[in-house]
């Protein structure tokens, strides 16, 4: 029977693997730097663009937990290293109006002590785009293989793994002919898990959306949209199907003779929603959506932007109002700041949200600080979540402070070095043992062939 490796053995093994990875990257980088003819990696008419990189990082709060949530058996902080390799192909023009693209990547994140956080991912993607004066058509297909840790599962010397595959395919269509317009999108996703204990997560989903427009004027169009969503749980065989049909008018209004007025987009009509799980027949209910937004140049360096979104959907029993206001100040070419507020208020235009949410944000950024490519940023956010209705629940007050700094340096034409630091401090009145703090330092190299 094999004996579990000790912490020292695991650390020594990872350190040796790190040295091997760095040696391979250095050899490949030196080879390509000395042989520029091979750096293009051209195969026929296909031009491959590979990139390799490796990061070494320190995370002071691996689980992003508050003090009272910290585990007594798991280490709070840890180092990790993350080698990556990606391979892209410059878009291939199959015909004058048709392009094809390919890409792939592999990444591994290995914590020195927290084996339960290790992650291995392989990803591949293909996409195409075709266009003509009246038709635009495109699609993507991707496959992802991931070996990650099972959530909330840990055993000394290792962790339970959840190897899984995820497949995604999508198609999009846009067509216009005089006053007629048509759009369509379809997305298919499939997820499969290798281990029997994780088979409950196996599922398939197909979501298709289509819309037809007849433009009567520049600001008014007859609109019909249809959405069909089907979800299937593979193990249980449970299938959920949801169909939504919207009929009405839509458009965008922005009077050219009144530039001070905001741009208003709208939809007004009726909506019908049918779910296979319900025995009731689908009924038509009114639906109204309004969105208004604009920017005001208060001075050469000061810009005010605001938006208002309002939705009244009887089928969803939802009346929602969201207001956003931002003030941007460009101090000079290197300094900028922003102050903003986001509100989802109660009883505004009939809003029936379960929670009133108000968020205030301030952001300050500096670039090329003292030396080129050195940047710094500071963000402060204060959020209040107030439960509505007949409830004795308290309002949650959350304060978050984030400081970031980083420096990127090109060592050669193809090799670059990056150093990034992020500090996060978060405090909430729902946690009595103090604030959540996190220091994250990432030092890495990237080589582009």
N, C-alpha and C positions, 0 to 999 in steps of 0.2 A: 504493500500500500504506500502510495506516494505521500511524503510528508509535506505539509504546507510550507511555503517559503516564508522566511522571516522578513521583517521590515528592511533589514540591512541588505538581504539578498535581492529583494525587489528593487530597492533604490540603486544598488550596484548594477543590476540588469538594465534598468532604465537609463542610467548614466552611460553605460556602454552603448546602448542603442542610440542615445543622443549623439555620442561621439561618432558612431558609424554614419548616422544621418548627416551630421555636419561635414564629415569627410567626403561623403558622396556628393553633397551639394557643392562643396568647394572644388572637387575634381571636375564635376560637370561644368561649373561656372568657369573654371580656368580653361577647360578644353574649348568651350564655346567662345570665350574671350580671345583665345589664341587662334581659333579657326573661324573667322567671320563667315566663311562660305557655308558652314553648317548651321549657323545661328538662325537662318531663315526657316529651316526644316520644311522645305517645299517638297511635296509629293505630287508630281504632275501639275495640274492647275490648282491644287489645294495648298494653301499656305497655313501651316500650323503655327500657333503662337503659344508655346508652353511657358508656364511660370511656376517656380518652386519657391517655397518659403518655409521659415521655421520661427516660432515665437517661444520665448521663455517668459513666464509670467508668475507673479505672486498675487494671491487673492486672500485678503484678510478675513473674509466672511463668505465662505464657499456657498452656504445655504441661504444667504440673504435673510438671516433671521434676526428677530429682536432678542435681547438678552434672555427673556423668560422662555423663548422657543429653542434655545440652544440645546443640542443633544449632549448627554453626559458621556456617551460612548464614542461619538464621532469627533474628529479633530475639526476645530472651527476654521483654521487657516491652512493653506497649503500652497506649494509650488506646482506648476504644471508646464509641460512643453507640448507644442502643437505643430507638427510638420504638416505641410499642405503641398499639393501639386495640382495644377489646373492646366487644361489643354483646350484652347479655343481655336476655331477655324474662322478666318476672315470670311464674311458673307460671300457666298458664291453666286454669281449671276448666271442662272441657268438660261434665262431669256432676258431681253431688255427690261421687262417689268416684273421679273420673278427672281427672288433671292432665296438662298438656302443657307442656314447656319447650324453649326454643331458645336457643342461644348461638353466638357466633362471635368470632374474634379474628384480628388480623394483627400480626406483630412482625418487626422487622428489627434485626440486630446487625451493626454495621459497625466493624471495627477500622481504626485510622488507617494502620497499616503492615502488619499481618499479614492480608493479604487472604485467606489460606488458612483463616482462622477465621470469615469472614463467614457469616451465616446469615439466611435469609428464610423465614418460616413463615406459612401461612394455615390456619385451623382452623375447622370448623363442627360443631355437635352438636345433635341433637334427642333428647329423652327423654320417656317417658311412664310413668305409674304408674296402675294401676287396682286397687281393693280392694273386697272385700265381707267379710261376717263370716267366711267360710270360705276365700276365695280372694284371693291377692295376685299380681298380674301386672304385669310391667314390662319395659321394653326401652330400649336406646339405639342410636343410629347416629351415626357421626362420619366425617368426611373431613378429611384433612390433606394439604396441599401444602407440600413443603419443598424449598428449594434450598440445599443445604449443600455444603461442600467435600468432595472425595474424600479419604479418609484416606491419609496418608503421600504425598500428591502435591502438589508445589508448583513453580511456575515463576516466575521474576522478572517482576514487573509484573502478576501475577494468579495464579489457581489453577484447577485442574480442578474443575468443578462436577458435582454429582450430583443433578439434579432428580428428585424421586420423589413418588409419591402413595401414601397409606396409607388404607385403608378398614377400619372396625371396626363390627361389628354384634353386639348381644347381646340375649338374652331370658332372663328369669328367672321362675320360677313357684313358688309355695308354696300348698299346699292341705291342709286338715285336715277330718276328719269323725270325730267321736267319738274312738276310739283309733287311727285311721289318720292318717298324715301322709305327704305327698309333696313333694319339692323337685326342681327341675330348673333347669339353667343351660346355655345354649348360646352360644358365642362364635365368630364368624367374622372372620378377618382376611385382608386381601389387600394385597400390596405390589407396586408397579410402578415401574420406573425408565425414564426417557426415553432415556438414552444407551445405545448398544450395548455399551460397555465395562462397564456396570453391570448388564446384563441377568441375570447369574448370581444376582442378589439377588431376582429376581421369584419370589414364592411365594404360595401360598394355604394357609390352615390352618382347619380346623373342629374345635372341641372341644366335645363334649356330655357332660354329667354329669347323672345322675338317681339319686334315692334314694327308697326306700319304707320306712316305719317302722310297726310295730305295737306300740303302747305297752302292755305287760303290766302294769307298775307304774309308779310315778313315777320309778324309777331303772333300769328294765330295758325294753328294746325289741328286738324282732326287726328286723334291718336287712338290706336288700339294696340295693347300689349298683352302678351301671354307668357306665363311662366309655369313650367312643369318641373317638379322636383321629386325624385324617387330615391329613397334610402333603404338599403337592405342589410340586416345583420345576418352574417353568414351562418353562425353557429345556431342561433335560435330560429332562423328562417323568417323573422319578423320583417315585414315590408311596410313602409310608410310612404304614401304618395300624396302630394299636395299640389293643387292646381289653382292658379290665380289669374283672373282676367280683368283688365282695366280698360274702360272705354271713356273717352272724354275729349277735352281740348287742352292743348299745351302750347307753350311758346316762350319767347324772351322779349322783354320790353325795355328799350333804352332810348328815349326820345333824344334825337340829335340836337334839337333846338334847346334842350334843357340839360346841359352837361352836368349840372350839380345834382341831378337826380340819380339814384342808384340803378344798377341793372337788376331787373326783376324777372325771374323765371318762375313758371307756374304750371300746375296741372289741376284741372277741375273736372270731375266726372263721377263715375261709379265703379265700384270694385266688387268682384265676386270671388269667393275663396271656398274651395272644396277640399276636404281632407277625407281620405278613405276610412280613417278610424272613426269618423263621426257618422251616425245614422241619419242626421238631419241633412236635408237638401240645401244646396248652396243658395244663398240669398244675395241680392244686390244691395250694397250699402254705399252712401256717399263717401267720396275721398277727395281731399283737397291738399295740395302741397304748394307752398310758397317759399321762395328764397330770394333775398335781396342782399346785394353786396356792392361796395364801392370803395375807392381810395381817394383821399383828399391830400393834395400837396400843400401843407401849411407853410412851408418855407423850402429853401434849397436843400436843407438837410433833414427836414422833419416831414414824416408821412403818417397819416392816420388812416387806418383801414377798419371797416366794420362789416358785419354780416348778420343776417337774421334768417333763421330757418324755422318754418312752422308746418306741421303735418297734422291733419285730422283724418284718421283712418278708422272708420266705424267697425270694419271687419276685425281689426286688431285691437279694438277698444283702446285706441291710443290717440291722445292729443298731446303733442310735444312741441315745445318752444325752446330754441337754443339761440343765444346771443353771444357774439364774439366781437371784441374791440381790441385793437392793437395799435400802439404808437411806436414807430420806428425812428430812431435818431442815428444818423451817420455823422459821427463827430469829425472824422477825417478818414484818410485812406486806410488807416490801421485800426481805428477804434469805432465800435458801434454798440448800441444798446437798444433794448426793446422792453416795453412794459405792456402787459395785456391782461384782459379779464375775459373769462368764459362763464356764462350763466345758463343754467337750465331752471328757470324760476317757476314757482307754482302759481296757479291762477292767472297766468299771463296768456291772453287769448284762449282761455279755457283749458290750459294745460292740466293734464291729470297724471303727471309723472308720480311714481311712488317715492322718489327722493328728489329733494331740491339740492342741486350741486352748484357751488360757486367756487371758481378757481382764479387766483391772482398769480401772475407770473412776471418775473423780472429776469432779463438776460443781458449779460455784458460780455463782449468778445474783443480780443486783441489778437492781431496777426502780425507776423514778422516782428516779434517783440525782441528788441536789442539786436538779434541776429536773424538772418533770413530763415524762413520755414519754421520758426518757433511761434506757436500759438497758445493762447490761454483763454479759458471761458469760465464764467460763473453764472449759475442759474439758481434762483430762489423761487419756490412755489408754495403757496398756501391754499389749502383746499378744505372746504366745509361741506359735509354730506349730512343733510337733515332729513330723517325719515318723516313722511307725511301721513296723514290719516290719524285714526284713533290709536295711538301707540305711545308708550312711555319710553321708547328708545332714545338714547342721547344722541346729540349731534357729534359726529366725529370731526375733529380738527387735526389735519395732517400738515406738517411743515417739512419740506424737503429742500436741502441745500446740496448743490452739486458743483464741484470744481474740477475742471479738466485742463490738462496741459500736455503738449506734445511737440515733438520735433522730428522732422523727416529730413534725411540727408542722402543725396545721391552720391554713392561712393565711386561709381563708374557709370558708363553709359547704360548698363543693364542691371547693375546691383545697387540696391538702396537699403538704407537702415532706418527703422522707425522706433521711437521711444514714446510711449503714451502713459499718462498717469490720470487716474480718476478717483476722486474722493466723494463719497455720498454719505450724507447725514440725514436721517429721517426720524421724525418723532410724532407720536400720535397720543391723544389722551386716552385711547383704548389700551395702551401698554404702560404699565406702572413702573417697570424696572429700568427705564432709561431708553435712550434712542438707539436706533439701528445704525451702525457705522460700517463702512466698507472702503478699503484701500485696494485698488487694482493697478498693478504696474505691469506693462507689457513691453518687452524688448525683442525686436525681431528683425529679420533680414528677408528680403525678397529679391529674386533674380528673374528677370524677364529675358527670355532667349531672343 
